[in-house]
Amino acid sequence: MPLIHVSLFEGRSIEQKREYAKVVTAETARILKCAPEAVDIIFEDVKKSDWASAGKLASDT
C-alpha cells in the first residue's frame, strides 16, 4: 500500500487537493501496478513560519 505524504504551504484550495489526489493516485497505481484503492495520500498544510530552507524561514522571503 503506497502512502504518499505531501507537505505544502497552507492556502491550497480543496479543489486543488482533490485534483492532485486524483492524478497522483492514478499515476501511482499505473506505475506501481496496484489498485487505486491501495494508494493513500496525506496532506499536511504548513505555515510559512514553520518551514525553513537553507537556514531561512519561508515567511522571511
C-alpha positions, 0 to 999 in steps of 0.5 A: 500500500503506497502512502504518499505524504505531501507537505505544502504551504497552507492556502491550497484550495480543496479543489486543488487537493482533490485534483492532485489526489486524483492524478497522483493516485492514478499515476501511482497505481499505473506505475506501481501496478496496484489498485487505486484503492491501495494508494493513500495520500496525506496532506499536511498544510504548513505555515510559512513560519514553520518551514525553513530552507537553507537556514531561512524561514519561508515567511522571511522571503 
